[in-house]
């Protein structure tokens, strides 16, 4: 057990702008309960869900793109439904869906042999909802997460990882790559299929490019013009400008669309699918409200797949991919935890591609 009683952490004090994030050095170190472990956090990463949770974007009162309120928040947020679960959050809250670290203490029922393990925490936790189907807690939303020197997590959902990657690279995996792997898994992507990936220069999008290529798919990525070469280097077979007219740019229809952007382009992307195609959605940063021509869906026998809940094998797949070096995150920039405001500002500006990672002060 750590001898430290207090720790550095970033505390979210309520829904709103970046000013709601407070870096503190006197936060109590949590204690692991039965079935839990205490992790000395080595690195965490910035994700859309951190920002969406902070600004209350999950509330049905919000109809705008994430970037419209990403820095300042939204005035019309209803705190009663502004979380993943549709319930109100408890503040103060330590966010952070990603954790790479070392187990330094164990709770009742957890073998002491786990002490010292280098681990990743599954970001969609099932232990706290008794492993009921279609239910989960998001690490850093329904419970405290990784923006701190220490974090508590269920032992059964804290995975030992044997890898020579840096802590920063490992911290880039849990949220982004599990989201992308879920989309691919739920859409049943197979070798030889044509897959269209939106937001391909972001964390989830770039993960989807790598993971789709790993399955042997032909990957067509949508990205900003300045990031084309890097997206190609990460495995895309083609890169189209995100504003391109797909009906003119695509030589033939695609089997699958993996969409983390949504917004105004949904109809056009649906039309890019061949008959019997699959459309997987795991985000709507471009706007959650859009008009869809339902004839496109039913006349072409399309399947539209929502992607949030993750069965156990999704994260277990990732651990295997990491240990076999079948994927590799692209870490764009690393910040000390106290610079979280700058990291989120940079994230919202989209001037970097790949993952932005936060590192808490080292524990001595």
C-alpha positions in Angstrom: 0.0 0.0 0.0 1.3 3.5 -0.8 2.4 5.6 2.1 1.0 8.7 0.4 -2.2 10.1 1.8 -2.8 12.9 -0.8 -2.1 13.1 -4.5 -2.2 15.4 -7.5 -5.3 15.2 -9.6 -7.5 17.2 -12.0 -10.9 17.6 -10.5 -14.0 18.5 -12.6 -16.1 20.8 -10.4 -19.2 20.8 -12.6 -20.5 21.0 -16.2 -19.1 23.9 -18.2 -16.0 25.2 -19.9 -12.3 24.4 -19.4 -12.3 26.5 -16.3 -14.2 23.8 -14.5 -11.1 21.7 -14.5 -9.0 22.3 -11.4 -5.5 20.9 -10.8 -5.1 20.1 -7.1 -2.3 18.5 -5.1 -4.2 17.7 -1.9 -6.7 15.1 -3.2 -7.1 12.1 -1.0 -5.5 8.9 -2.4 -8.3 6.4 -2.8 -8.3 3.0 -1.1 -9.1 -0.2 -3.1 -12.3 -1.9 -1.9 -13.1 -5.6 -2.2 -12.2 -6.9 -5.7 -10.3 -3.7 -6.6 -6.7 -2.6 -7.1 -4.9 0.7 -6.6 -2.9 1.9 -9.6 -0.1 4.4 -9.6 -1.0 6.1 -12.9 1.9 6.6 -15.3 -0.1 8.2 -18.1 -3.6 8.9 -19.3 -4.9 10.5 -22.6 -7.4 13.0 -23.8 -10.5 11.7 -25.4 -13.7 13.2 -26.9 -15.7 11.6 -24.0 -13.7 13.7 -21.5 -14.8 16.9 -23.2 -18.3 15.7 -23.9 -18.8 14.8 -20.3 -17.4 18.1 -19.0 -19.7 20.2 -21.2 -22.7 18.0 -20.7 -23.0 17.2 -24.4 -24.7 13.9 -23.8 -27.8 15.8 -22.6 -30.7 15.6 -25.0 -30.9 19.4 -24.7 -27.8 19.7 -26.8 -28.1 19.5 -30.6 -24.8 21.1 -31.6 -21.4 19.8 -32.5 -18.9 19.2 -29.7 -16.6 22.0 -30.9 -19.3 24.6 -30.4 -19.1 24.3 -26.6 -15.9 22.3 -26.2 -14.0 25.2 -24.6 -16.8 27.2 -23.0 -19.6 24.7 -22.4 -23.3 25.0 -23.3 -25.8 27.2 -21.5 -28.7 24.8 -22.1 -27.2 21.7 -20.5 -29.6 19.7 -18.4 -27.5 18.1 -15.7 -30.0 15.4 -15.1 -29.2 13.5 -18.3 -25.7 14.8 -19.1 -23.7 11.6 -18.8 -23.2 8.3 -20.7 -25.7 6.6 -18.5 -28.3 9.3 -18.8 -28.1 10.0 -15.0 -26.6 13.0 -13.3 -22.9 13.0 -12.4 -21.5 13.4 -9.0 -19.0 16.3 -8.6 -16.2 16.7 -7.9 -15.2 14.1 -10.4 -11.8 12.9 -11.6 -12.1 12.3 -15.3 -9.8 10.3 -17.5 -11.0 7.2 -19.4 -7.5 5.9 -20.0 -5.0 4.5 -17.5 -1.6 2.9 -17.9 0.1 2.3 -14.6 1.4 -0.1 -11.9 -0.6 -1.9 -9.3 0.6 -0.8 -5.9 -2.1 -2.1 -3.6 -4.9 -4.7 -3.7 -8.3 -4.9 -2.0 -9.9 -7.8 -0.2 -10.1 -10.9 -2.4 -7.3 -9.8 -4.8 -4.1 -11.8 -4.9 -1.0 -9.9 -3.7 0.8 -11.5 -6.6 -0.7 -8.7 -8.8 1.4 -6.1 -7.0 3.9 -4.6 -9.4 2.0 -5.5 -12.6 2.0 -3.0 -15.5 -1.6 -2.7 -16.4 -4.3 -1.1 -18.6 -7.8 -0.5 -17.3 -10.8 -1.4 -19.4 -12.6 2.0 -19.9 -16.1 0.5 -20.2 -16.5 -1.1 -16.8 -19.0 -4.0 -16.2 -18.1 -5.0 -12.6 -20.1 -2.2 -11.0 -23.3 -3.2 -12.9 -22.9 -6.9 -12.1 -22.0 -7.7 -15.7 -25.6 -7.1 -16.9 -25.9 -7.1 -20.7 -25.9 -3.7 -22.3 -24.9 -1.9 -19.1 -21.6 -0.4 -18.2 -19.9 2.5 -16.3 -17.4 4.7 -18.1 -14.1 5.1 -16.3 -13.8 8.8 -15.5 -17.6 9.4 -15.8 -19.6 7.1 -13.5 -16.6 6.7 -11.3 -13.2 8.5 -10.8 -10.7 7.9 -13.6 -7.1 8.4 -14.6 -6.4 12.2 -14.4 -4.5 11.7 -11.2 -1.5 10.0 -9.6 -3.6 7.1 -8.3 -6.7 5.4 -9.5 -8.9 2.5 -8.2 -10.3 0.0 -10.7 -11.9 -3.5 -10.5 -9.2 -6.2 -10.6 -11.0 -8.3 -13.1 -11.1 -5.4 -15.5 -7.5 -4.3 -15.0 -5.3 -6.2 -17.5 -1.6 -7.0 -17.2 0.2 -6.1 -20.4 3.6 -7.4 -21.4 5.0 -4.8 -23.9 8.1 -2.7 -24.4 5.9 0.3 -25.4 6.2 3.5 -23.5 3.6 4.4 -20.8 2.4 7.2 -23.1 1.8 4.8 -26.0 0.0 2.3 -23.8 -2.2 5.0 -22.4 -3.3 5.9 -25.9 -5.0 2.5 -26.3 -8.0 1.9 -23.9 -10.7 4.3 -25.0 -9.8 5.0 -28.6 -8.8 1.6 -29.7 -11.6 -0.3 -27.8 -14.1 2.0 -29.4 -12.7 1.4 -32.9 -12.4 -2.4 -32.3 -16.0 -2.5 -31.1 -17.1 -0.8 -34.3 -15.2 -3.3 -36.4 -16.4 -6.2 -34.4 -20.0 -5.2 -34.4 -19.9 -4.5 -38.2 -18.2 -7.9 -38.8 -15.5 -6.4 -40.9 -13.7 -9.1 -43.0 -10.6 -9.2 -45.1 -11.1 -7.8 -48.6 -14.0 -5.5 -47.6 -14.0 -1.8 -48.4 -14.3 0.3 -45.3 -14.8 4.0 -45.1 -13.6 5.7 -41.9 -14.6 9.2 -40.9 -12.5 11.5 -38.6 -9.5 9.4 -39.6 -6.8 11.7 -38.2 -8.3 11.7 -34.7 -7.7 9.1 -31.9 -10.6 6.7 -32.7 -10.5 7.3 -36.4 -6.8 6.5 -36.7 -7.3 3.5 -34.5 -10.0 2.3 -36.8 -7.7 2.7 -39.8 -5.1 0.6 -38.1 -7.5 -2.0 -36.9 -9.4 -2.3 -40.1 -6.1 -2.8 -42.0 -5.1 -5.4 -39.4 -8.2 -7.4 -40.5 -7.2 -7.1 -44.2 -9.8 -4.6 -45.2 -9.3 -2.0 -47.9 -9.4 1.3 -46.0 -10.7 4.6 -47.3 -10.1 7.4 -44.8 -11.7 10.8 -44.6 -9.4 13.5 -43.3 -8.2 17.0 -43.6 -5.8 17.7 -46.5 -2.9 18.5 -44.2 -2.9 15.1 -42.6 -3.1 12.9 -45.7 0.4 11.5 -45.6 0.3 10.5 -42.0 -3.0 8.8 -42.4 -1.6 6.8 -45.3 1.5 5.9 -43.2 -0.9 4.5 -40.6 -2.4 2.1 -43.1 -5.1 3.8 -45.1 -5.2 2.7 -48.8 -6.9 5.9 -49.9 -7.4 9.3 -48.2 -10.2 11.6 -49.3 -10.8 15.1 -48.1 -13.4 15.2 -45.4 -15.5 17.6 -47.5 -15.3 15.4 -50.6 -18.5 14.4 -52.5 -18.4 10.7 -52.1 -20.7 10.0 -55.0 -18.0 11.5 -57.3 -14.8 10.4 -55.4 -15.6 6.7 -54.7 -15.0 4.3 -57.6 -17.4 1.7 -56.1 -19.6 1.4 -53.0 -18.2 0.3 -49.7 -19.2 -2.6 -47.4 -18.9 -0.7 -44.1 -18.8 2.9 -42.8 -17.2 3.5 -39.5 -18.5 6.9 -38.4 -17.4 8.9 -35.3 -18.3 12.3 -36.8 -21.9 12.0 -38.1 -23.5 15.5 -38.5 -24.6 16.7 -42.0 -22.7 14.0 -43.9 -24.7 11.0 -42.7 -27.0 10.8 -45.7 -24.2 10.9 -48.2 -22.2 8.2 -46.3 -25.3 6.0 -46.2 -25.6 6.3 -49.9 -22.0 5.3 -50.3 -22.8 1.8 -49.0 -23.5 -1.1 -51.2 -26.7 -3.1 -50.7 -26.6 -5.0 -47.5 -23.9 -2.7 -46.1 -23.3 -1.8 -42.5 -23.1 1.6 -40.9 -21.4 1.7 -37.4 -21.7 4.8 -35.2 -19.7 5.5 -32.1 -19.7 9.2 -31.9 -21.3 12.4 -33.3 -18.9 15.2 -32.7 -20.0 16.8 -35.9 -23.5 17.1 -34.6 -25.9 14.6 -33.0 -29.0 15.7 -35.0 -29.2 15.0 -38.7 -31.9 14.3 -41.4 -31.8 10.8 -42.9 -33.7 9.5 -45.9 -35.0 6.2 -44.5 -35.6 4.9 -48.0 -31.8 4.7 -48.4 -31.7 2.3 -45.5 -34.6 0.1 -46.1 -34.5 -0.1 -49.9 -30.8 -1.1 -49.7 -31.2 -3.5 -46.7 -28.6 -1.5 -44.7 -27.8 -2.1 -41.1 -27.2 0.8 -38.8 -25.3 -0.2 -35.7 -24.9 1.8 -32.5 -21.6 1.1 -30.7 -21.1 1.7 -27.0 -21.4 -1.4 -24.8 -18.4 -3.7 -25.1 -18.4 -7.4 -24.4 -15.3 -8.7 -22.6 -13.5 -9.9 -25.8 -13.2 -6.4 -27.2 -10.6 -5.3 -24.7 -9.0 -8.7 -24.4 -8.5 -8.5 -28.2 -6.6 -5.3 -27.8 -4.3 -6.6 -25.2 -3.3 -9.4 -27.6 -2.8 -6.9 -30.5 -0.5 -4.8 -28.3 1.5 -7.7 -27.0 2.0 -9.0 -30.5 2.8 -5.5 -31.9 0.0 -5.8 -34.4 -0.9 -2.1 -33.9 0.9 1.0 -32.6 -0.7 4.2 -31.4 0.4 7.5 -32.9 1.2 9.8 -29.9 1.2 13.4 -31.2 2.2 15.2 -28.0 2.7 14.6 -24.3 1.8 17.1 -21.5 2.3 17.2 -17.7 -1.1 16.6 -16.1 -1.2 20.2 -14.8 -1.4 21.4 -18.4 -4.7 19.6 -19.1 -6.3 22.9 -20.1 -3.7 23.4 -22.9 -4.0 19.7 -23.9 -7.8 20.0 -24.3 -7.5 23.3 -26.2 -5.1 21.6 -28.6 -7.4 18.6 -28.8 -10.3 20.9 -29.8 -8.2 22.7 -32.3 -7.5 19.5 -34.1 -4.0 20.7 -35.1 -2.5 17.4 -34.0 -3.4 14.0 -35.2 -3.4 10.9 -33.2 -3.4 11.0 -29.4 -2.6 13.7 -26.8 -1.3 12.1 -23.6 -1.1 13.5 -20.0 1.5 12.4 -17.5 1.0 13.0 -13.8 3.9 13.9 -11.5 6.1 10.9 -10.6 5.6 9.4 -7.2 8.7 9.2 -5.0 
